Amino acid sequence: MKNSLYTIFAVILFTSCNKFSADVDFSVSLDADNSYEVNKPITFNFNGNPNYLTFYSGESGNNYENINRNMVVAGGLEAFIQFKVKVEDATGDNTLKLLISDNFTGLTTKSYKADSTAIVDSEWDDLTTQALFPTAQNGESDVNLNITQYLSKPTSIAFKYEAVPNATRKQPKWTISNFHIILKSPDGDQVESLDSTRRGFVPFDFLDKMTPYTNRTTEGRWNVSFPQTTMVLASTAAGLTKPSNLDWVISKPVMLNQTAPDMGIVVKSIQERKTSYSYTFSKAGNYEVVFVAKNSNFESEKVDVKRIRVSIK
């Protein structure tokens, strides 16, 4: 009797799985009440109920045509490095430098000798003067530098901190925050370089041969956040017995025009039912809006792509 029940259950399970149809029955239309103006919502009406529905507005960063893109075409492209920098606990005293190199081969993170040699032997362009770092205690600045000339080669960015002990003053604390690399196309579109948060910044302490790559919050050390938008060099207390500091934080060499594929907005999942979706455009223009409808189970998947053009005034 038990075996018979197992057989019946298996047949029911097999039958129910085979009843699943991955075919997508879905259509989209524009609502008759839409005004098609900047900052006014546009409603898209749906027929059908796909398992999953994803929306692409056609705007920069949300364009279906770029879902497989990992590199921005360099023709006419400009690159800018942007971040906020603040100095605390003492005056800046030229203790921080911004450097960039297109021939540094990267840190091994395994050999002090190899990595210290590679840093010294590489050619580093000093951008500190252009960056206009703050000099007064508790001063801060917003940095925005054009680094387009480095687009054609793998490029590394470094912050070099060098300070010596003082009897009465601390060695200053520096904070680099909101670090981004922005790519601007000739038509004015902007996209984040993939390297902005994944450049692989690693500390390197020239005066610590045993643990040069340590990421710490202690004095005289770089601490790099994740994602890598903030880097802090903690101050060292006053006193002539305190050590000198020579600390770099260096990114891996990557092409600046690498970028992440555009991502869509998830409108619905299998647990939901949606009959419409509203979206607001903030900029006038002509857009190709795309809805990707998908049905799937463990053994099959079907996708239906619907395109609709909208003009925003």
PEBEL-V951143 format. One record per backbone hydrogen bond with DSSP energy under -0.5 kcal/mol. NH is the residue of the N-H (numbers start at 1). CO is the residue of the C=O. E is the energy in kcal/mol with one decimal. If there is no record, write none. Layout:
# PEBEL-V951143
nh:NH co:CO e:E
nh:NH co:CO e:E
This chain:
# PEBEL-V951143
nh:5 co:1 e:-2.0
nh:6 co:2 e:-2.1
nh:7 co:3 e:-2.0
nh:8 co:4 e:-2.5
nh:9 co:5 e:-2.6
nh:10 co:6 e:-2.3
nh:11 co:7 e:-2.2
nh:12 co:8 e:-2.4
nh:13 co:9 e:-2.7
nh:14 co:10 e:-2.6
nh:15 co:11 e:-2.6
nh:16 co:12 e:-2.7
nh:17 co:13 e:-2.1
nh:18 co:14 e:-2.0
nh:19 co:15 e:-1.1
nh:20 co:16 e:-0.5
nh:20 co:17 e:-1.0
nh:22 co:20 e:-0.5
nh:25 co:23 e:-0.6
nh:26 co:24 e:-0.7
nh:27 co:47 e:-2.2
nh:29 co:45 e:-2.3
nh:31 co:43 e:-2.4
nh:34 co:31 e:-1.5
nh:39 co:281 e:-3.2
nh:40 co:37 e:-1.7
nh:42 co:279 e:-3.1
nh:44 co:277 e:-3.0
nh:45 co:29 e:-3.2
nh:46 co:275 e:-2.9
nh:47 co:27 e:-2.3
nh:52 co:294 e:-2.3
nh:53 co:268 e:-2.0
nh:54 co:292 e:-2.0
nh:55 co:265 e:-3.1
nh:56 co:290 e:-2.6
nh:58 co:62 e:-2.4
nh:62 co:59 e:-2.3
nh:64 co:62 e:-0.5
nh:66 co:63 e:-1.9
nh:67 co:64 e:-1.5
nh:69 co:66 e:-1.0
nh:72 co:257 e:-2.9
nh:77 co:74 e:-2.1
nh:78 co:184 e:-2.3
nh:80 co:182 e:-2.3
nh:81 co:145 e:-2.5
nh:82 co:80 e:-0.5
nh:82 co:180 e:-3.1
nh:83 co:143 e:-1.6
nh:84 co:177 e:-3.0
nh:85 co:141 e:-2.6
nh:86 co:175 e:-1.9
nh:87 co:139 e:-2.4
nh:88 co:173 e:-2.6
nh:92 co:135 e:-2.8
nh:95 co:92 e:-1.9
nh:97 co:160 e:-2.1
nh:99 co:97 e:-0.6
nh:99 co:158 e:-2.9
nh:100 co:125 e:-1.8
nh:101 co:156 e:-2.4
nh:115 co:111 e:-2.4
nh:116 co:112 e:-3.0
nh:117 co:113 e:-1.9
nh:118 co:114 e:-2.1
nh:119 co:115 e:-2.2
nh:120 co:116 e:-2.1
nh:121 co:117 e:-2.6
nh:122 co:118 e:-1.2
nh:124 co:122 e:-0.6
nh:125 co:100 e:-3.3
nh:127 co:98 e:-2.8
nh:127 co:125 e:-0.7
nh:128 co:98 e:-0.6
nh:131 co:127 e:-2.0
nh:132 co:128 e:-1.2
nh:133 co:128 e:-0.6
nh:138 co:87 e:-1.4
nh:139 co:136 e:-2.1
nh:141 co:85 e:-2.4
nh:143 co:83 e:-3.3
nh:143 co:141 e:-0.6
nh:145 co:81 e:-2.4
nh:147 co:79 e:-2.7
nh:147 co:145 e:-0.6
nh:150 co:147 e:-1.9
nh:151 co:148 e:-2.2
nh:153 co:150 e:-0.9
nh:155 co:254 e:-2.8
nh:156 co:101 e:-2.9
nh:158 co:99 e:-2.8
nh:159 co:249 e:-2.0
nh:160 co:97 e:-2.2
nh:161 co:159 e:-0.5
nh:161 co:247 e:-3.3
nh:162 co:95 e:-2.5
nh:163 co:245 e:-2.1
nh:166 co:169 e:-0.5
nh:170 co:89 e:-0.6
nh:171 co:236 e:-2.7
nh:172 co:170 e:-0.5
nh:173 co:88 e:-2.5
nh:174 co:233 e:-1.8
nh:175 co:86 e:-2.4
nh:176 co:231 e:-3.4
nh:177 co:84 e:-2.8
nh:177 co:175 e:-0.6
nh:179 co:229 e:-1.9
nh:180 co:82 e:-3.0
nh:182 co:80 e:-2.6
nh:183 co:191 e:-2.9
nh:184 co:78 e:-2.7
nh:184 co:182 e:-0.5
nh:185 co:189 e:-2.7
nh:188 co:185 e:-2.0
nh:191 co:183 e:-2.2
nh:193 co:181 e:-3.0
nh:194 co:258 e:-2.8
nh:196 co:193 e:-1.7
nh:197 co:194 e:-0.7
nh:198 co:194 e:-0.8
nh:199 co:195 e:-0.8
nh:202 co:250 e:-2.2
nh:204 co:248 e:-3.3
nh:205 co:212 e:-1.9
nh:206 co:204 e:-0.7
nh:206 co:246 e:-2.2
nh:208 co:205 e:-1.4
nh:214 co:211 e:-1.2
nh:216 co:214 e:-0.7
nh:216 co:222 e:-1.6
nh:220 co:234 e:-2.1
nh:221 co:218 e:-1.1
nh:223 co:232 e:-2.4
nh:225 co:230 e:-2.9
nh:228 co:197 e:-1.5
nh:229 co:227 e:-2.6
nh:230 co:227 e:-0.6
nh:231 co:176 e:-3.0
nh:232 co:223 e:-2.5
nh:233 co:174 e:-3.0
nh:234 co:221 e:-1.7
nh:234 co:232 e:-0.7
nh:236 co:171 e:-1.6
nh:239 co:166 e:-3.6
nh:242 co:239 e:-1.6
nh:245 co:163 e:-3.1
nh:247 co:161 e:-2.4
nh:248 co:204 e:-3.0
nh:249 co:159 e:-1.6
nh:250 co:202 e:-2.4
nh:251 co:157 e:-2.4
nh:252 co:199 e:-2.5
nh:254 co:155 e:-1.7
nh:254 co:252 e:-0.5
nh:258 co:255 e:-1.4
nh:259 co:70 e:-1.4
nh:260 co:192 e:-0.5
nh:262 co:66 e:-1.9
nh:263 co:61 e:-1.2
nh:265 co:55 e:-3.0
nh:266 co:264 e:-0.5
nh:267 co:53 e:-2.9
nh:267 co:265 e:-0.5
nh:268 co:53 e:-1.6
nh:272 co:269 e:-1.6
nh:277 co:44 e:-2.0
nh:279 co:42 e:-2.3
nh:281 co:40 e:-0.5
nh:285 co:312 e:-2.0
nh:287 co:310 e:-2.9
nh:289 co:287 e:-0.8
nh:289 co:308 e:-2.6
nh:290 co:56 e:-2.6
nh:291 co:306 e:-2.8
nh:292 co:54 e:-2.7
nh:293 co:291 e:-0.7
nh:293 co:304 e:-2.9
nh:294 co:52 e:-2.5
nh:295 co:302 e:-2.3
nh:297 co:300 e:-2.5
nh:302 co:295 e:-2.7
nh:304 co:293 e:-2.9
nh:306 co:291 e:-2.9
nh:306 co:304 e:-0.6
nh:308 co:289 e:-2.5
nh:310 co:287 e:-2.6
nh:312 co:285 e:-3.1
nh:312 co:310 e:-0.5
nh:313 co:36 e:-2.1
